[in-house]
Amino acid sequence: MAHDLVIRNGRLVDGTGAPERAADVAIDDGRITEVGTVDGRGAQELDADGAVVAPGWVDVHSHYDGQATWDQELAPSSWHGVTTLVMGNCGVGFAPARPDRHDWLIGLMEGVEDIPGTALAEGITWEWETFPEYLDALDRKTWTTDVGTQIAHGAVRAYVMGERGARNEPATPDDIAAMAAIVKEAIAAGALGFSTSRTIAHRAIDGEPVPGTFAAEDELFGIGRVLGELDAGVFELAPTGTAGEDIVAPMVEVAWMRKLAEAIQRPVTFAMLQVDTAPELWREMLDESAAAVASGAPLYPQIAGRPTGLLSGFDTTFSFIDGVPAYQALAGRPAVEKVAYLRTSDGREAVVGWEPDEVTAAQLAHAAERTYLLGDPPDYEPGPEASLAAVAARAGRSVVEVALDAMLANDGTGLLYLPILNYSDGNSDATREMILHPAAVLGLADGGAHVGTICDASMPTWMLTHWVRDRTRGERLPLELIVQRQTSDTARLYGLQDRGVLAPGYLADLNLIDLDRLRLHVPEVRADLPAGGRRIVQQADGYVATVKSGTVTYRNGEPTGEHPGVLLRGGRTA
């Protein structure tokens, strides 16, 4: 009997945490039909030749809300083996949307997620007003991945309350009832959840905090209850203290989140990161979350598998030498012009010869201790010897000169790395503990967002190269655990019970990975968004193939042109 597709001779890592084993996989009608020794031939066959065969990655924290309306590839996440994406996180999104609020919603997304507003304005064709209409618009599209989305508090608040909502005025009981009705309609139509943001670091392009940042408990619970009434959806949030602006409030946040999870009996998941102002606070938050889960409250901290770090170059939002007056004078000029000038003797002397005052010099020295040479392949757990301060001291040069030369490398595309979260100890030991914690869920890759500062959409690949294979500054982690963490664990959080495991009956989403050859490229800036918008992207070697619903979407890192991915509604394939 012929199968649609047979994958042979693989190192099967099935997503459950079970030990890897040698096995073939047979696929028919987009589902897995056999795992083991497959005797029947396939209309199409892939010889894994000893490569790891794992489920496709399920990335539950992305921001492709605009990009999904114009781009079928959904790169760079799809380049890294992601076959399911969840967007609509952190309280920002594009529905519901009154016609006169389009520009405001774009400004909100631009400010919070660092996605060029010009790209969003040109790329989005507004075919909706209500959230169900937004789902219908997405339902008419296909991608390399399946896409699910949540309804965002910012959009809902502005839709119901207008300027009062946009400016974070308190919601009245009538406002709360109207917002709850819209969220209930969205969940019933297929939204995977509701999201909000309470971190003061999240601001619209006009500087105003995201609508809902200061929402009182009656508003949060009033909206959250509809998830319990429908017994559907996840409540997702970026809590107070995410960026370290308050070291007390996070535990207060955990208390009300636990109370909400107990009340609605639906998963509540929140971003949790190590912050420099309280480097041990994450332990308390993890312990409280574990206690909540043990008591029957589904409260899950969402963690990142590597530090969140700013990339510094000539074409990025942030640069280490931004404070140098001669470099400030180049603001707004194309990167190629900056590079050409800084390679002249006059340009170089203007930057390197700068003498900061005492206070600025101290600030620069501190920053240099926490800023690192990124390297090739990029190292996201650098040791102190790779810091600008250490490199400069060994060479007897200034940190500005070392930074300048590092960014001028590779035709002016060189990058520096400044980890700002999850790196308080100068290593990733805390992250390892987070990954091992039973209450934690892996996320926060932020695919499609912060396109001028990071490219953490490559995190699924880093989880294998670093944690499984290459880590030298501490203990590594088992392959089976890392696969489970970004497949069945993340799928289960959002009720996606048909994926994340390689077993008969499951969706045929798979990655074939040559683990020995798996390698991250250095991030690069491309001007490939609508309106010529720039973004940082990052590619990888070692993905032999990615299969989505039984269709090969990538071979050796190259797209096949197939787009079998569809909209997910309510945790089920539409």
N, C-alpha and C positions, 0 to 999 in steps of 0.2 A: 504494500500500500504506500502510495506517495504522500508525503507531507508537504505543506507549503514551504517550510524552511526547516533544515536540520543543522544544528551546530554541533560539531564533533570534536572530541579530543580536548575538552576544556578542563581547567581546574575550577570546578563548580564551587562557588561561595554563594549559598542560596539566600542570604539575607536574614536568616533566622538566628544567626550566631553559631550554628552548627559547624563542626570542622569541615574544611574543604575536602572535596573528594573528586575523583575522576568521573566524568559523566558527559553524556550527550544530552541535547535538548531538542525536542521536536515541537514544532509550532504549526497550528492550523487555525485559520479564521481569526488571526490576531491573538490567540490564546496558546498557552503552553499545554501540550497534550501528553508528552512523555518526558521523563527525566530519568536517565540511567543509560542502559545500553539500547540504543535505538536501531532496530533492524531495518525498518522501512527506509527507503530513499526519500530525499526531498527534491521537490521541483527546483529548489535552490539550496545549496549547501555551503556552509562556512566551516573551514577547518581552523579551529582555535589554535591547534598546534602547541598546546600547553599553556596558552594564555589564560588568565583569570576570566571566568564567565560569571558575571554578577548581575543583579537586577539594575535597571536604570535608576539613577539617583533621583530622589524626590526632594526638591528644594522648596521649603515652605516659607521662605522669606525673600521675596523679590519685589521689584518695582517696575515691571514692564507694562504698567497700566496704559500708558500712551503708546509705547512701542508695539504692543500687541495688536494695535489697530492698523499698523502699516507694514509690519515686518514679519514674514513667515519664519525666519530662521531663529529669531530670539537668541542671537549671540550676544555676549560670549558664553552664556550659561550652557547652551546646547553644545558648544565645543568641548565641554568638560563632562560629557556623559549624562547631563540632566535630561530626563524624559518626562518629568512632571514638575510644573512650576505653580506656586501659589503667590499671587500678587495682592495688591490692596492693603498692604501692611502700614503700620505707624500712623493711622488716622488720615491718610491722604489718598485721594482717588478722584475719578472724573465722573462719578454719578452718585446721586442724582445731580443734574446740572440744568439750572434755568438758563435760557439763551443769553441773558445779559451777564451771566456769571462765568462764561468760558475763560475769559482772560484772567479772572481772579483765581480760578482753579489751577490754571497753568502757573501763575505766579506762586501759588501755594506749593505746588509740586517742585517748582524750580528752587524755591528757597529752602525747603526741607531736604530734598533729595538730590540737589545739585545736578538737575537735568536741564539743559539749555531750553529756556522758554521759547526761543525762536524755532527750535526743532519741533517742539510740541505743537506750537501754533501752526506750523506748516504741515506737520505729519498727521495730525488728528483730523479726521472728517467727522464732525459731530452728527451722529445719526440717532441720537437718543436725548431724552430728558430724564426719564425715570430710570431706576436701577434695572428693573426687568427689561426695559428697552435696550440698555447697555449690554445686558447678557445676550439679548437677541442679536445685537450687532456683532458681538464676538462669536456667536454661534454660526454666523455665516462665513467664518474664517477658519483656516487650518494652519498648522504650524509644524515644526519639527518636534515639538513637545506638546503634551496635554497642558492646558492652562485652566486653573481655577482662580477665582477672585473673591475678595471680601468687600463688604460695604464699609466705607470709611467715615468716621465721625465728623471730620472736617467738612466734607461735602454735605452730609446730612444736616449738620447744625446750620450751615449757611443757607441751605435750601429752605429750611423751616423758619429760621429766625432772621434771615437777611443780615444786615449790618450788625445787629445785636449779637448774632451768632458768630459772625466773622471776628468781632472785637471782644469775644469771650465774656460777654455780659451773662449774668446768671439766667438759667432757663426757668421759666414758669412751669407750673403743672401742665398747662395746656401745651406748651412747647415740648415737654418731655413726652406727653401722650402722642403728639404728632410725629416726633422722631421715632418713637417706638413702633408706631404703625408703619412707617417707611422701612425700618429695619426688618420688621416682621414680613412685609411684602417681599423684600429682597431675599431673605432666607428661604421663604416659601418658593421663590422663583429659582433658587439654585445657588445663591451666594454661599460660600464656604464658611463665612463667619462675619464678625464685626470687628473693626480695629479702631484704636484710638491712641493718641500720644499725649503724655503728660510731662515730657521733658522740656525744659525751657530752652534747650539747645535747638529744638525744632521750631523754626520760624519761617513765615512766608517771606517772599522777596521784599516786601515792604517793612520787614522787621517785626511784624506782629506774630506772637506765638500762635501755634496751630489751634484752630477752634476746638475746644474741648480740653485744652491744657489744664484749666482750673475747674473743670466740671465737678460739681458736688456729688456726694454719694447718691442722692436721690435720682440724679440724671443718669449716672452710670448703672445703677441697679434697675432703674426704670427701663432702660434700653436692654440691659443684659437679660432681664426676665423673659423677654420674648424668645430667646434662644432656648430657655428651659421649657417654655410653653410648647414650642415646636419640637423639642428634643432634637435639635439640629444646630450645627454651627459651632465655631470656636470664637472665643472672646480673646482678641490679641491686642497687646499694648506695649508701647515704649514707656516705661514708668518714670516717675520723678526720680532723679538721681542717676539716670542712665549715663549721662556725660560727666558725672561727678560734681554737679553744682550744689548738691545737698547730701550730706553724709548721714542724716537722721531720717529724712522722709522715706527712703526706700523700705525700711522695716514697717513703717506705717502703711505704705502701699501694699506690702505683702499681706498685712493683716486684713485689709478690706478685700484684696483679691481672693484670699482664702475664704472669707465670708461669702463672697459672690459665688465662687465655685461650689461651695456647700449648698447654697440656695438654689442654683439653677442646674446643678449636676451636669454641666457641660464643661469641656476643657477651657481653662483660662491659661494663656501662655504669655510670658512677658520677657522682654530682652534683659539679659543679665550679663554684665561684664565687670571685669576687675578695673577699678578706678584708682588713680594715684592718690586721691585725697582720702581714701579709706580702703587700702589694699587688701584688708581681710574681710570686708563686709560681705563679699560674695559667699563666703563660707556660711555666714548666718542665714543668708537668703536661701542657699541650697538646703540647709538643715530645716528651715521653716517649711520649705516646699515639700521636702520628703515627709515631714510630719503631717502636712496637709493631705498628701496622697495616702499615707497610712491610715488617716482617719476617714477616708472616703471622699475627700475634696480633690477633684482633678485639677491641680495647680502645677504647671510645668514651666520652669525657667527655660528660656531659649538661649542657647550659648553659641559662641563662635569657636571654630576650630583653630584659629590663629589670631594674632593681634590685629586689631584695627589700626591701620597706619596710613599716614599721609605720604603720598609720593611727591617728590620735589624734582622739578625739571624746568625747562624753559617754556614748555607748552602746557603746564599743569596749573590748577587754580592756586596752589601754594608753592612757594619756592623758599629754600633756606636763606637765600640772599635778598629776599624782598625788602629787608630793612636798609640795604645799602643804597645811598642816595643816587649813585650813578646807575644802578639797576632800576630804581624807581623811575628814572627818567625814560626808560625804555618801555614802560607800561603801555599796553595796547598795541605794540608793534608785533608783527608775526615772529614766531620763534626763529625762523631762518634769518631774519634781520638781526635779532638779538645775538644769535650765534656768530654771524659774520662780524658784527661790531666787537664782540667780546674776544674775538680771536686777533684783533688788531692790538698793537702795543699800547695805543692810547686807551682803548676800551678795557683791556686787561688791567692796566695801571690804575684806571679810574675806580675799578672795583677792588682790586687787591690792595691798593694803596690807601684805602679808606681807614681812618683812625676813629673808631667810635669813642664816645665819652665813657666814663667809668661805669655808669649804670648799664648802658647798652652793651658794653663789653662783657659785663657779668652775665647778662641775659643771654648773650650769644654763646658764651662758654657753657652755660647750663644746657642750652639747646643742642650744642655740639656733642655733649655727653650722651644725649638720647637720640641722636640722628646717626644713621648708619649708611655705609656703602651697601647698596642692594645686592650687587654681584650678579653673575650669570653662570649657572642658573640662580634665580633670585632666592635669597635666604631670608625667611621671615622669622627665624629665631637666631639673630646674630649675637655673637659674643661681644664683650666690651672692647676687644681688640679691633673690631670693625667699625667702631664709632669714629665720627669725624675728629673728635678730640684726641683719640688714641693715634689715629693715622697721622694727624698733624704733628703731634708730639714726637712720634718716631722720625718723621721727616724734617723736623725743625722748621715747619711752615705754619702759616696762619690757617685757621679753620675755614675762613672765607676762600682762601686760595685752593685748599683741598676740595671744598665743595664746588667751586667753579670748574676745576679740572675734571671732577667726576661727572658733572653735568655736560661738559663739552665732549666727553668721550662718545664714541660711536656716532660721529657726525652730529654731535649736539643733542643726542637723544638719551644721554645717560640720566639715571634716576637715583635719588637718595630716598631713604626710608625712615620715617619718623613714627614709630608705634606710639599711639596715644591711649589705647585701652588694651587690657589684658597683657600688659608688659611692665607692671610696676616693679617686679623683681628682676627685670633684665633677662628673664628666661620664660619658658612656657610650662613650667611645672604646675602652675595654678590651672592653666587650660587643661592639662592632662587630667587633673583631679575632676574638673568639671565634666569632661568627656566620660569619665568612668562613673559618674554619679547616676544612680538609677532614676532620679526625678528629672534629669536634664534631657532636653531635646536639641539636636544639632540644627542650627539655622544661621540667620544673620549674614548670609552671603551678599545680600543687597544687590543682586543682579539687576542691571539696568539703571542703577542709581549711583550718585556721587561720582559721576563719570569724569570729573576733573581732578579727583583726588585719590581714588582707590580703584582696584579691580579685584574685589573679593569674590566675584563670580567664579573664580578659579579655585575656590576653597575645596570643592570635592576632590579635585586632583591632588591638591596639597595634602589632604588627609591621607592619601595613599603614599605619595612620595616621601613625606616627612615622617608621619607618625608610624607608618608600617615599615619603611625601608631605610631612611637616611638619617634619622635623628642621632646626633652624637652628644648632645648636651644633657642627656637624661634618658630615662627608660622609654622604649617604644611601646606600641600598642598592637594587639593582634589584628591581622587582616580581617578575620571574621567579625570582630567587634566593629571595626571602622565601617565595613560594608553595611552591617546591621544598622548602625547609627544613622546612615544617610539613605536608607531604603525603607525597611519595614517599620522602624521606629517613627520616622517622619510621616510616613503614609498613615500610620495608625492614628496619630494626633489629629489629622483632618478627616478621619473616617473613610479614607481611601482603601477599603479593605480588599480591593481587587488587584493590588500591585505591591511591589516591594519584596516579593518572595518568588523564587524560582521553583515552582511546583505545579503539577497539573491543575488546570482551571484558572490560574492567574493570568493577568494580562502579560503579553509577551513583550515586555520592556527589558532590554538587556544591554550590558556593556561587555565587550571583549577587550581585555586590557593586557598588553605586554608589560608586566610590572617591572621587568628589568630595564625596559626602554622608556618607561614613563618619565616625562620631563616637562617642566614648566618653562615656557619661553619668558624672556624679560618683557614686562608690560610695555606697550607702545601706544602713542596717541595717533588716532586716525580721525580725519574729518569726514565721516561717512554717515552722520545723522542728517535728517532733513535740514534744509537751509544751510548746509555746510557745517553743522554743529560738530564739535570735537568731543571725543570720548577716549578714555583709556581702555584698551582691550588687551587680552592675554591669551595666547594659544598654548597648545600642548602637543607633544609627541607621545605616542604609545597607545592611543586608542585605536585598536585594530578595526573595530566596528561598533556602532551604536544602533540598536534596533528598537523601534518604537511601534508597538502594537503589531509586531511581526514583520514590519517593513524596515529595511536598512536605510537609515537616514544619513549616516556618516561612514566612510571607509577611509581608514588611515588619516583621519582628521579632515577629510574633504567631504563637503556635502554632496549627497547623491541627487538632490533636487526633489526628493520625496517629502511630503508634508502630511503625514498621517495623524498628527496631533489635533485634538478637538477640545472644545470647551467642556469643562467638568461642571456639573450642576449638583450641588448638595452632596458631594462626596461620591457621586456616581458618574460614569461616563454618559454624556448627553446622547 
